[in-house]
């Protein structure tokens, strides 16, 4: 087993969101290499939702299923080779939020079912978090749609055709200013986790999320107001999305934590090299 990880006293955590593997507007084929690089370097990897595409029917369902399975199997292979643990969280494109619930037999859920079948084959590598978030050290990782309540219905095919150019051109601006305003999203994330029973009395310094397709600076942002969890002022990190026409919107991060779980460094994709190390 090859080890490219940090020392015994530190741990690297790689977080990525919104690859949308299988969506016609996604740049995942361009960006998947960086994700695998993160898996090789990190001790733990958090897939923060909308990694796989269930809802966009412009690409046939069987193709989305086979592509999702193949890509996850490749991630598992890398993780097993380098001794990396993968945390899997689903987003609204894997299990859409639909008021009134969603039928178990809905076609778009077949992608999620296929992904979970693979995850169950490798419990020593993949941990699925059905509560929609995971805390590692002083950081909570999530997709964000459950906490913010931003609903997204599965669009009809005609609507998808109309929305396709908007998904290519507007992510980032639309996510930040119109559809999912940053400040509102951060307030709602804080409220949800402040009320989360499992986090009571726990110190949280960072919240890492996706969903909005609008990345923050690598080091994150501190919102207006006194938003704290466990007495610590929060720093929010939005991971952006893989949009083929907008490569700058894709902003995975690598966090380094000390032996006590305190985040001591955060770097972005510009710091990666092709040699499996960071500058």
Buried (B, 14 or more C-beta within 10 A) or exposed (E): EEEBBBEEEBBBBBBBBBBBBBBBBBBBEEBBEBBBBBBBBBBBBBBBBBBBBBBBBBBEBEEBBBBBBEBBEBBBBBBBEBEBBBBBBBBBBBBBBBEEEBEEEBBBBBBBEBBBEBBEEBEEBBBBBEEBBBBBBBBBBBBBBBBBEBEBEBBEEEEBEEBBEEBBBBBBBBBBEEBBBBEEBBBBBBEBBBEBEEBEEBBBBBBBBBBBBBBBEBEBBEBEEEBBBBEBEBBBBBBBBBBBEBEEBBBBBBBBBBEEBBBEBBBBBEEBEEEEEBE
